[in-house]
């Protein structure tokens, strides 16, 4: 657990402080695309937030709940989380070809050669849709379950941090797959990420924290977390080869 977390943190900060000649180009490309996508989705989110909140409220049959402050807060959090989950996954899918290429370039620099299938725009997009749709459905179900538990006062304090961990895990999963897609099948990647779940949580947490920083975080988070995730698995492979 602690080894995986510390490894990701070290690789992330090493990526930020390291100087790569072509890094700025990819940061600007991926960052500009992320900024445009997020701006559009945030605009649409504000347009439909009230409608979504009213709809979610109408699904609750208890009259007392509609007059409760706690209920209103939970509905507000629910709308925000649903919007954020959709925003995050649309962004990962839309940026997948570019971030897969960034991952492949990182592997080439570190290894001098690459293994696996190599970059393909179409394959990367299809793989990302499949992985991220699976993750989104699982994350939505778990988040809804946890939000329901949040109605119980004694459990409310635990719900928010657990929701964050769930979000971080699936976000880290999506980022790690930019490397894994070239080396493992769909099922193998699921197993591989689970074996490195604390690394996925750490990587996803970094992404979520950076993403909360207006503009700058949206621009920088996709590139730096992708490079850190790629370096993590390359390091794991090197450790295994030394042991063998």
Buried (B, 14 or more C-beta within 10 A) or exposed (E): EEEBBEBBBBBBEEBEEEEBEEBEEBBEBBBEBBBEBBEEBEEEBEEEBEEBBEEBBEEBEEEEBEEBEEBBEBBEBBBEBBBBBBBBBBBBBBBBBBBBBBBBBBBEBBEEEBEEEEBBEEBBBEBBBBBBEBBBEBBBEBBEEBBEBBBEEEEBEEBEEBBBBBBBBBBBBBBBBBBBBBBBEEEEBBEBBEEBBBBBBBBBBBBBEBBEEEEEBBBBBBBBBBBBBBBBBBBBEEEEEEEE
